[in-house]
């Protein structure tokens, strides 16, 4: 059984194996999204597992008017944001953000230190991302790292598309400000 709709129908009918296949299909992607949001691999794994448990319990409420993954994401994001509000995570710069490196186009006219400069800039961007509010960080992760459409983000975060657009614009602006402050020394890594 490979078709998502068939798996969902079987899982809603009580087939645990079908739900297990849905978990296998989406666990890595959900973990990556939670890692980007939370920062800690252990916390991200717990958030993803918690989301699958909640999805299993609430599977009967899934009405198929959205994609299963979008519905699952909404559960995971709500859970992760609740967890974050209870305990604000601390990220270090040595934390591995596997899969989330900032890749910029390579210009053949760049000097030999261009890769190092890009790498340093990526570290600043990742650090600045940890400084954003939960709302700004989550919306940027969905848009920029997970490549979700505005419609998917609106559904996941349960807000109008206009709010999604304006929040993304504000989040990008704030991220840009933080990176500029880090680059020119007005803001230091590990301090203010």
HUJONOR-V974608 format. One record per pair of residues at least 12 apart in sequence whose ideal C-beta (glycine too) atoms are under 10 Angstrom apart, sorted by the first residue. I is the first residue (numbers start at 0). J is the second residue. If there is no record, write none. Layout:
BEGIN
i;j
I;J
I;J
END
This chain:
BEGIN
i;j
0;14
0;16
0;17
0;20
1;20
1;24
3;20
3;21
3;24
3;25
3;63
3;66
3;67
3;68
4;63
4;67
5;17
5;20
6;18
6;19
6;20
6;21
6;24
6;67
7;21
7;58
7;61
7;63
7;67
7;70
8;63
9;21
10;22
10;54
10;55
10;58
10;59
10;61
10;67
11;58
11;59
11;60
11;61
11;63
12;58
13;58
13;59
15;55
18;51
18;54
18;55
18;58
19;51
19;55
21;51
21;54
21;55
21;58
21;67
21;68
21;71
22;47
22;48
22;51
22;54
22;55
22;71
24;67
24;68
25;47
25;50
25;51
25;54
25;67
25;68
25;71
25;72
25;75
26;44
26;47
26;48
26;50
26;51
27;47
27;98
28;47
28;68
28;71
28;72
28;145
29;43
29;44
29;46
29;47
29;48
29;50
29;51
29;54
29;68
29;71
29;72
29;74
29;75
29;76
30;43
30;44
30;46
30;47
30;48
30;50
30;75
30;98
31;43
31;47
31;96
31;97
31;98
31;99
31;140
31;144
31;145
32;46
32;47
32;50
32;68
32;71
32;72
32;75
32;76
32;79
32;137
32;140
32;141
32;144
32;145
32;147
32;155
33;45
33;46
33;47
33;48
33;49
33;50
33;72
33;75
33;76
33;78
33;79
33;82
33;140
34;46
34;47
34;94
34;95
34;96
34;97
34;98
34;99
34;140
34;144
35;96
35;98
35;99
35;125
35;128
35;136
35;137
35;139
35;140
35;141
35;143
35;144
35;145
36;75
36;76
36;79
36;80
36;82
36;83
36;88
36;128
36;133
36;136
36;137
36;139
36;140
36;141
36;144
36;145
37;79
37;80
37;82
37;83
37;88
37;90
37;136
37;140
38;83
38;88
38;89
38;90
38;91
38;94
38;96
38;125
38;128
38;129
38;136
39;88
39;89
39;90
39;94
40;94
40;95
40;96
40;97
42;79
42;82
42;83
42;86
42;88
43;75
43;79
43;88
45;78
45;79
45;82
46;74
46;75
46;76
46;78
46;79
46;80
46;81
46;82
46;83
47;71
47;75
47;78
47;79
48;75
48;78
49;74
49;75
49;78
49;79
49;81
49;82
50;71
50;72
50;73
50;74
50;75
50;76
50;77
50;78
50;79
51;71
51;74
51;75
52;74
52;78
53;71
53;74
53;75
53;77
53;78
54;67
54;70
54;71
54;73
54;74
54;75
56;74
57;70
57;74
58;70
61;74
64;154
65;150
65;151
65;154
65;155
66;151
66;154
68;147
68;151
68;155
69;147
69;148
69;150
69;151
69;152
69;154
69;155
70;154
70;155
71;155
72;141
72;145
72;147
72;151
72;152
72;154
72;155
72;156
73;151
73;154
73;155
73;156
73;157
74;155
75;155
76;133
76;137
76;140
76;141
76;155
76;156
76;157
77;155
77;156
77;157
79;133
79;137
80;133
80;134
80;136
80;137
80;156
83;133
83;136
83;137
84;133
87;133
88;129
89;129
90;125
90;126
90;128
90;129
90;130
91;126
91;129
91;188
91;189
92;122
92;123
92;125
92;126
92;129
92;188
92;189
93;122
94;125
94;126
94;129
96;121
96;122
96;125
96;128
96;129
96;144
98;144
99;121
99;124
99;125
99;128
99;140
99;143
99;144
100;117
100;118
100;121
100;122
100;124
100;125
101;117
101;118
101;120
101;121
101;122
101;123
101;124
101;125
101;128
101;143
101;144
102;117
102;121
103;116
103;117
103;120
103;121
104;117
105;117
119;182
120;178
120;181
120;182
122;181
122;188
123;177
123;178
123;179
123;180
123;181
123;182
123;186
123;188
124;143
124;174
124;175
124;177
124;178
124;181
126;177
126;178
126;181
126;186
126;188
126;189
127;173
127;174
127;175
127;176
127;177
127;178
127;179
127;180
127;181
127;182
127;186
127;188
128;140
128;143
128;144
128;170
128;174
128;177
128;178
129;177
130;173
130;174
130;177
130;178
130;180
130;181
130;186
130;188
130;191
131;170
131;173
131;174
131;177
132;169
132;170
132;173
134;156
134;158
134;166
134;169
134;170
135;166
135;167
135;169
135;170
135;171
135;172
135;173
135;174
136;170
136;173
136;174
137;152
137;155
137;156
137;166
137;170
138;152
138;155
138;156
138;158
138;162
138;163
138;166
138;167
138;169
138;170
138;171
139;166
139;167
139;170
139;171
139;173
139;174
140;152
140;170
141;155
141;156
141;163
141;167
142;163
142;164
142;166
142;167
142;170
142;171
143;167
143;170
143;171
143;174
147;163
148;160
148;163
149;161
149;163
149;164
149;167
150;163
151;163
152;164
152;166
152;167
END
